[in-house]
Amino acid sequence: MATVYAAPAETRGATRIETGAQTGARTGAGAATESESGAATRAAAGPPRARTTAGEVRGAAGAGVLAFRGVPYAAPPVGPLRFASPRPPAPWTGVRDATAYGPPFCQPTGAGSEDALHANVWTPATTGSRPVLCYVHGGAWIAGSGNLPTFDGSWLAARTDAVVVTFNYRLGVFGFGLHEDLTDPETGSFSNWGLQDQAAAVQWVHDNAAAFGGDPGNITLVGTSAGGTSAHQLALLPATRRLIRRLVAISAAHQWEPALAFTAEDARGVHAALAARFATTVPGLREVPASELGAAWAELTAPRSKGRIVASGRAFRGPVRDGEWLPAFEHERPAPDLPVLSVHTRTEGAFFTGPSAPTPLAPPAPADEAELTSLVQDFLRYGLPGAAASLAERCVAVYREAALAEGRPTRPLDLWTEIWGDAFFRHPVLRTAERHARAGHSPSYVMEFAHPVRAPYFGTPHEATSKFLFGTHRLPEHVAEFGDGPAEREIAGILADLVGSFARTGVPASPGAPAWPRFSPGRPTALILGGHGAHAPAAVIGALGKQRQLRFWDDLGWGLAPA
């Protein structure tokens, strides 16, 4: 049975320290900005403090919120703790500075550090009992960080009167794999260390929510992309299910083999091959420099590498089915028995085919029909190793016919974008939502986020949602693509309102959106946010399109069984 570490008995249930910066709990989404007198009171009170289960921390006061950054939620996973279950952070005496982010976890670029298991907290005040939004970042389980400016929780916390938490977890070879020679003598676990970190972070949030003005009994787990998948997996894991009240899964890359996960056999093989490369044993990999180990793992497992040694995990390499932390993939298990808000973007694939597409996943855009068919055949082989050119031709034909019937563009790049996004995101997200709704265990809501980006970017790409949920579309690194006009600010406000009210009451609502019914497959019950034209409402209730395209993946037996 998987377990989440417990806080030391002598610090568990520690009381919070009031700062004198409290301005009273706001009563709902879209609460007013802090008054000048409130800001003066904060400044006079000095830096805010809170007492966590490991010790006291000192944060910083901002515009309407208090921020605590770089707070350890687990011990550094270095030396003998590399490939070990997370341990509680060592307690400290005195007051720990929490005004600056810690480093991100080790990135494919070589940046970052293993000593990165830190959480960041934004709260309107350290008194009260607010809903808690705990956010799991994405990045294909190999990159990303809760420290990124995109995920600055200041605006979201102030807008929703909630406590917002982000955190880092182990990535790549350090976070996701499996080998019995790495069995932790204390927990018996030998796999999925990044997923274990996520579970430990949720436990930490529960144990420390009250210190930051949050309600430990009202934690909503939110995640995007790989983070959305992880959040869904944590909601099904007994060790964390008891800590989570609601789930917001955004553009989740629901896993399946061989495309989106290693088999257990392949995961063992990767560790054995790494040990051979460094002339050591599998446990001896704990002593290999992190940069060298990460680079070797990337070479052996890259999607399009001649040195690739395994057949599975072809596109993404996240948690491995291990019988403990991931007993089975989401589509192989019952639907979660908690309220779920499921979000997908209208053009998920534009993230991978647009001007700022990430590498190495994104190949060049097809210039003509021949290149399109070749790319689609290679893509289909992520999940169907023997996919023939004739199957790729049929896929392209289905998408072209559907696009013509629906008034969608039919250039090779447009079709390629739709195929990529539907196969890896829209299809599994919607089929998972339909299965949940039909199970009837708990309420579910489905949103299509459709606000378009600006040229030369196109569509509504995967991960567009995070910029609007956090209100960071306005940042210099995002504004050219996402904009910061009245429409963008309205969309951001509505999205934050919906998530915030869902976390508070279980029912998503916003003054800028119509009443949102529970999702009923086949009926117009989805909320479509954005994409309706300059003079149309920002949010409407409607039916989800592209059903013909989704049925193609059903008929193909792609990924997961139909709902």
C-alpha positions in Angstrom: 0.0 0.0 0.0 1.4 3.4 -1.0 1.9 5.8 1.9 2.6 9.5 2.0 5.1 10.6 4.6 3.8 12.1 7.8 5.0 15.3 9.4 7.1 14.8 12.6 4.9 14.4 15.6 6.4 17.3 17.5 5.5 19.7 14.6 2.3 18.3 13.3 -0.7 20.7 13.8 1.5 23.7 14.4 -0.4 26.9 14.9 -0.1 29.8 12.4 1.4 33.1 13.2 -0.7 36.1 12.4 1.0 39.0 10.8 -1.3 41.9 11.3 -1.6 42.1 7.5 -5.0 40.5 7.4 -7.7 42.6 5.7 -10.6 40.2 6.3 -11.6 37.3 4.1 -13.0 38.2 0.8 -16.4 36.6 0.1 -16.1 35.4 -3.6 -14.4 35.4 -6.9 -13.5 38.8 -8.3 -13.0 40.3 -4.8 -11.9 44.0 -4.7 -8.3 45.0 -4.8 -6.8 45.8 -1.4 -7.4 49.3 -0.2 -4.6 51.8 0.4 -5.1 51.7 4.1 -4.9 47.9 4.0 -1.6 48.1 2.1 -0.3 50.5 4.7 -1.3 48.2 7.5 0.6 45.4 5.8 3.7 47.5 5.4 3.7 48.6 9.0 3.3 45.0 10.3 6.5 43.9 8.6 7.1 40.9 6.5 4.5 38.2 6.9 5.3 35.0 8.8 3.8 31.5 9.0 4.8 28.4 11.0 5.0 25.3 8.9 5.4 21.7 10.2 9.2 22.1 9.7 9.6 25.6 11.1 8.7 29.3 10.7 9.0 31.1 7.3 9.1 34.7 6.4 7.5 35.8 3.1 6.7 39.0 1.4 3.6 41.2 1.0 2.5 42.1 -2.4 -0.6 43.7 -4.1 -3.4 42.1 -2.1 -1.6 38.9 -1.2 1.2 37.4 0.8 3.8 35.3 -1.0 6.0 32.5 0.5 8.4 31.1 -2.0 10.9 28.2 -1.9 9.5 26.5 1.1 10.8 22.9 1.4 8.1 20.2 1.4 10.6 17.3 1.3 14.3 16.7 2.0 16.7 17.1 -1.0 16.6 13.9 -3.0 20.4 13.7 -3.3 23.0 11.1 -2.6 21.3 8.0 -1.0 17.9 9.7 -1.4 18.2 9.8 -5.2 15.6 7.2 -6.4 14.2 7.0 -2.8 10.8 7.9 -1.5 10.6 11.6 -0.4 11.5 12.3 3.2 10.1 15.1 5.3 12.3 18.3 5.3 14.7 18.7 8.1 13.2 21.0 10.8 14.9 24.3 11.2 15.2 26.8 14.1 14.7 30.5 13.7 12.9 32.0 10.8 13.6 30.8 7.2 13.6 33.3 4.4 10.8 32.5 1.9 10.9 35.5 -0.3 12.7 33.9 -3.3 12.1 30.8 -5.4 14.4 27.9 -5.1 15.9 26.4 -8.2 13.8 24.4 -10.7 14.4 20.6 -10.8 17.0 19.4 -13.3 15.9 20.4 -16.8 16.8 18.9 -20.2 18.8 22.0 -20.9 21.1 21.1 -18.0 19.8 23.9 -15.8 18.3 23.3 -12.4 19.1 21.2 -9.4 18.1 18.0 -7.6 17.7 20.1 -4.4 14.4 21.6 -5.7 11.5 20.0 -3.8 10.0 23.3 -2.7 6.5 24.8 -2.6 5.3 28.3 -3.3 2.3 29.7 -1.6 0.2 32.8 -2.3 -2.6 33.8 0.1 -4.7 36.9 0.8 -4.0 36.4 4.6 -2.7 33.9 7.0 -5.9 33.8 9.0 -9.2 32.4 7.8 -10.1 29.1 6.1 -10.0 29.6 2.4 -10.2 27.0 -0.4 -6.8 25.8 -1.5 -5.8 25.5 -5.2 -2.8 23.1 -5.4 -1.4 23.3 -9.0 0.7 20.5 -10.6 2.8 21.9 -13.5 3.2 20.1 -16.8 6.2 19.7 -19.1 5.9 16.1 -20.4 7.3 14.8 -17.1 10.8 15.9 -18.2 10.7 19.7 -17.9 8.9 22.6 -16.3 8.7 24.1 -12.8 6.2 25.6 -10.4 8.6 28.5 -10.2 7.9 29.8 -13.7 6.5 33.3 -14.1 3.5 31.7 -15.8 2.4 30.2 -12.5 2.8 33.2 -10.3 -0.2 32.8 -8.1 -0.6 36.4 -6.9 -3.4 37.4 -9.2 -5.3 34.1 -9.0 -5.2 34.1 -5.1 -6.5 37.7 -5.0 -9.1 37.1 -7.6 -10.6 34.0 -6.0 -9.8 34.6 -2.4 -8.1 31.3 -2.2 -4.7 29.9 -1.2 -2.7 29.0 -4.3 0.2 26.6 -4.1 2.7 25.5 -6.8 5.6 23.1 -6.4 8.5 21.3 -8.1 8.9 17.5 -8.4 11.5 15.1 -9.7 11.6 14.9 -13.5 13.0 12.6 -16.2 15.2 9.8 -15.1 15.1 11.1 -11.5 11.3 11.0 -11.3 9.9 8.3 -13.6 11.1 4.8 -13.9 11.2 1.5 -12.1 13.8 -1.0 -10.9 13.6 -3.3 -8.0 17.3 -2.8 -7.2 16.3 0.7 -6.1 13.8 -0.5 -3.5 13.6 2.0 -0.6 14.2 0.1 2.6 11.8 2.3 4.6 8.8 2.4 2.2 9.4 -0.6 -0.1 8.8 1.6 -3.2 11.1 1.3 -6.2 9.4 3.5 -8.9 7.7 6.7 -9.9 9.6 9.0 -7.6 8.2 12.1 -9.2 4.6 10.9 -8.6 5.6 10.2 -5.0 6.9 13.7 -4.7 3.6 15.0 -5.9 1.8 12.9 -3.3 4.1 14.3 -0.6 3.5 17.8 -1.8 -0.3 17.3 -1.5 0.2 15.9 2.0 2.4 18.9 2.9 -0.3 21.2 1.6 -2.9 19.5 3.8 -0.7 19.6 6.9 0.2 23.3 6.4 -2.9 24.8 4.8 -4.1 26.4 8.0 -0.8 28.1 8.6 -1.4 30.1 5.3 -5.1 30.8 5.9 -6.3 27.8 4.0 -8.8 25.0 4.8 -7.0 21.6 4.9 -10.4 20.0 4.3 -11.0 21.8 1.0 -8.1 21.2 -1.4 -8.7 21.3 -5.1 -6.0 19.7 -7.1 -5.4 21.4 -10.5 -3.0 20.4 -13.2 -2.3 21.0 -16.9 -0.9 18.6 -19.5 1.4 16.1 -17.7 0.3 17.9 -14.5 -3.4 17.3 -15.4 -2.7 13.6 -15.8 -0.8 13.4 -12.6 -3.6 15.2 -10.7 -6.1 12.7 -12.1 -3.8 9.8 -11.0 -3.4 11.3 -7.5 -7.2 11.5 -7.3 -7.4 7.8 -7.8 -4.6 6.9 -5.3 -5.9 6.0 -1.9 -3.0 7.8 -0.1 -3.9 11.1 -1.7 -7.6 10.7 -2.5 -8.5 11.3 1.2 -6.7 14.7 1.0 -8.4 16.0 -2.2 -11.9 17.4 -2.4 -12.1 18.3 -6.0 -10.2 17.9 -9.3 -9.5 20.3 -12.2 -7.8 18.4 -15.0 -6.7 20.6 -17.9 -5.5 19.1 -21.2 -4.5 15.9 -19.5 -2.2 13.6 -21.5 -3.8 10.5 -20.2 -1.3 7.7 -20.3 -1.2 4.4 -22.2 1.4 2.1 -23.7 3.4 2.2 -25.9 3.0 5.9 -26.8 2.8 7.7 -23.4 4.5 5.5 -20.9 7.3 2.9 -20.5 6.3 -0.6 -19.8 7.7 -1.9 -16.5 10.1 -4.2 -18.5 11.4 -1.2 -20.6 11.8 0.9 -17.5 14.0 -1.8 -15.9 15.9 -2.0 -19.1 16.7 1.7 -19.2 18.1 1.7 -15.7 20.2 -1.4 -16.5 21.5 0.2 -19.7 22.4 3.3 -17.8 24.3 1.3 -15.2 26.2 -0.5 -18.0 27.1 2.8 -19.6 28.5 4.2 -16.4 30.2 0.9 -15.5 28.3 0.7 -12.3 25.3 -1.1 -10.7 21.7 0.2 -10.8 22.0 1.4 -7.2 25.4 2.9 -8.2 23.5 5.3 -10.4 23.0 7.4 -7.3 26.6 8.4 -7.5 26.6 9.5 -11.2 26.7 13.3 -11.7 23.1 14.5 -12.3 24.0 16.2 -15.6 25.6 13.1 -17.0 22.9 10.8 -15.9 20.2 13.1 -17.3 21.9 13.4 -20.7 22.4 9.7 -21.1 18.8 9.0 -20.2 17.6 11.5 -22.8 19.8 9.9 -25.5 18.6 6.4 -24.7 14.9 7.4 -24.6 14.5 10.3 -27.1 11.5 9.9 -29.4 13.6 10.1 -32.6 17.0 8.9 -31.5 19.0 6.2 -33.3 20.3 5.2 -29.9 16.9 4.5 -28.4 16.9 1.1 -26.8 13.2 0.5 -25.8 9.9 0.2 -27.7 7.6 2.0 -25.3 7.4 5.5 -24.0 7.7 6.7 -27.6 6.2 10.2 -27.2 6.1 10.8 -23.4 7.7 9.0 -20.5 5.8 9.6 -17.3 4.7 7.3 -14.5 5.1 3.6 -15.0 2.5 1.0 -14.0 4.1 -0.4 -10.9 1.2 -2.0 -8.9 1.6 0.6 -6.1 1.8 4.3 -7.1 0.3 3.7 -10.5 -1.7 0.4 -10.2 -3.2 1.0 -13.6 -3.8 3.8 -16.1 -6.8 6.0 -15.7 -8.9 4.4 -18.4 -8.3 1.0 -16.7 -9.7 2.1 -13.4 -13.1 3.4 -12.1 -13.9 7.0 -12.5 -12.8 9.2 -9.6 -15.5 9.6 -6.9 -15.1 13.4 -6.5 -16.3 16.4 -8.5 -14.2 17.0 -11.7 -13.9 20.0 -13.9 -12.3 18.8 -17.2 -10.8 21.4 -19.6 -9.4 21.0 -23.1 -8.4 23.6 -25.7 -10.0 23.9 -29.1 -6.7 23.4 -31.0 -4.5 21.4 -28.6 -2.1 20.5 -31.4 -1.1 24.1 -32.2 1.2 24.0 -29.3 3.3 21.3 -31.1 3.0 22.6 -34.7 3.0 26.4 -34.2 5.9 28.9 -34.3 7.1 28.2 -30.7 6.7 24.4 -30.8 8.8 22.5 -28.2 11.5 20.1 -29.3 12.2 17.3 -29.8 8.6 16.3 -29.9 7.6 18.6 -32.7 8.8 17.8 -36.2 8.8 20.3 -39.1 5.5 21.3 -40.4 4.4 19.5 -43.6 4.9 21.5 -46.8 2.7 19.3 -49.0 0.5 16.2 -49.1 3.3 13.8 -49.3 5.1 15.2 -46.3 1.8 15.3 -44.4 1.1 11.6 -45.0 4.7 10.7 -44.0 4.4 12.6 -40.8 1.0 11.1 -39.9 2.4 7.6 -40.5 5.3 8.3 -38.2 2.9 9.8 -35.7 0.6 6.8 -35.8 3.5 4.5 -35.1 3.8 6.1 -31.7 0.8 4.0 -30.7 0.5 1.4 -33.5 4.1 0.2 -34.4 3.0 -1.4 -37.7 1.0 1.5 -39.0 1.1 1.4 -42.8 1.0 4.3 -45.3 -2.5 3.4 -46.2 -3.7 4.0 -42.6 -2.0 7.4 -42.6 -3.8 8.2 -45.9 -7.1 7.2 -44.4 -6.5 9.4 -41.4 -5.7 12.4 -43.5 -8.8 11.7 -45.7 -11.1 11.5 -42.6 -9.7 14.8 -41.3 -10.0 16.5 -44.6 -13.6 15.4 -45.2 -14.6 16.5 -41.7 -12.8 19.8 -42.0 -14.6 20.6 -45.3 -18.0 19.6 -43.8 -17.4 21.8 -40.7 -15.9 24.8 -42.5 -12.4 24.2 -41.1 -9.2 25.0 -43.0 -7.6 22.0 -44.9 -4.0 23.0 -45.4 -1.5 20.3 -44.6 -0.4 22.2 -41.5 -4.0 22.6 -40.3 -4.8 18.9 -40.7 -1.5 17.9 -39.0 -2.3 20.2 -36.1 -5.8 18.7 -35.6 -4.5 15.1 -35.9 -1.8 15.6 -33.3 -4.0 17.5 -30.8 -7.0 15.1 -31.1 -5.0 11.9 -30.8 -2.9 12.8 -27.7 -5.3 15.2 -25.9 -8.8 15.9 -27.1 -9.8 12.3 -27.7 -8.6 10.9 -24.3 -9.8 14.0 -22.4 -13.3 13.8 -23.7 -13.6 10.0 -23.6 -12.5 10.1 -20.0 -15.0 12.9 -19.2 -17.8 10.9 -20.8 -16.9 7.8 -18.8 -17.0 9.8 -15.6 -20.3 11.4 -16.4 -21.9 8.0 -17.3 -20.6 6.4 -14.1 -22.6 9.0 -12.1 -20.4 8.8 -9.0 -20.0 12.6 -8.8 -20.6 15.8 -10.7 -18.5 16.6 -13.7 -18.2 19.7 -15.9 -16.5 20.0 -19.3 -15.0 23.2 -20.8 -13.6 23.9 -24.2 -11.2 26.8 -24.0 -11.5 28.5 -27.4 -9.9 31.9 -27.1 -7.6 32.3 -30.1 -4.0 33.4 -29.9 -2.6 36.1 -32.1 -0.8 35.8 -35.5 1.6 34.4 -36.4 0.5 31.9 -33.7 -2.7 30.2 -34.5 -5.6 28.3 -32.9 -6.0 27.8 -29.2 -2.9 25.8 -28.3 -2.4 23.3 -25.6 -1.2 25.1 -22.4 -2.9 28.4 -23.4 -5.1 27.9 -20.4 -2.4 28.4 -17.8 -1.7 31.9 -18.9 -5.3 32.9 -18.4 -5.9 30.9 -15.2 -3.0 32.7 -13.6 -3.6 36.0 -15.3 0.0 35.9 -16.7 -1.0 36.3 -20.4 0.1 39.9 -19.9 3.7 39.1 -19.2 6.3 40.2 -21.7 7.2 36.6 -22.7 3.5 35.8 -23.4 1.7 39.0 -24.5 2.7 38.8 -28.2 1.0 35.4 -28.4 -1.9 35.7 -26.0 -2.6 39.4 -25.8 -3.6 41.7 -23.0 -6.7 43.6 -24.2 -10.1 43.8 -22.7 -11.1 40.5 -24.2 -8.1 38.7 -22.7 -8.7 40.2 -19.3 -12.4 39.2 -19.5 -11.5 35.6 -20.4 -8.9 35.4 -17.6 -11.4 36.7 -15.1 -14.1 34.3 -16.1 -11.7 31.3 -16.1 -10.4 32.2 -12.6 -13.9 32.8 -11.3 -15.1 29.4 -12.6 -12.2 27.5 -11.1 -12.3 29.5 -7.8 -16.1 29.0 -7.3 -15.7 25.3 -8.2 -13.0 25.0 -5.5 -15.2 26.9 -3.0 -18.6 25.3 -3.6 -18.3 22.5 -6.1 -20.3 24.5 -8.7 -18.3 26.6 -11.3 -19.9 30.0 -11.7 -18.9 33.5 -12.9 -20.8 36.7 -13.5 -19.4 36.6 -17.0 -20.7 33.1 -17.8 -24.2 31.5 -18.1 -25.3 28.9 -15.6 -23.2 25.8 -16.3 -25.0 22.4 -16.2 -23.4 19.1 -15.3 -21.9 17.4 -18.3 -24.2 15.0 -20.1 -22.6 13.3 -23.1 -24.3 14.0 -26.4 -26.1 17.0 -25.1 -25.2 20.7 -25.3 -23.8 20.9 -21.7 -20.2 22.0 -22.3 -19.1 25.6 -21.5 -17.3 27.1 -24.5 -15.0 29.9 -23.3 -13.9 32.3 -26.0 -13.9 32.0 -29.8 -17.3 33.4 -30.5 -16.5 36.6 -32.3 -16.0 40.2 -31.3 -19.6 41.0 -30.3 -20.7 37.6 -29.0 -20.7 36.6 -25.3 -17.4 35.4 -23.9 -18.9 32.2 -22.7 -21.8 30.1 -23.9 -23.2 26.6 -23.2 -23.1 24.4 -26.3 -22.3 21.0 -27.9 -18.8 19.8 -28.5 -17.8 19.5 -32.1 -15.4 17.3 -34.1 -17.3 14.1 -33.2 -16.4 12.5 -36.6 -12.7 12.9 -35.9 -13.0 11.4 -32.5 -14.8 8.4 -33.8 -11.9 7.7 -36.1 -9.6 7.2 -33.1 -12.3 5.0 -31.4 -12.5 2.8 -34.5 -8.7 2.6 -34.7 -8.5 1.3 -31.1 -6.2 4.1 -30.3 -5.1 4.5 -26.7 -8.1 3.9 -24.5 -11.4 2.2 -24.9 -14.4 4.3 -26.0 -16.6 5.6 -23.2 
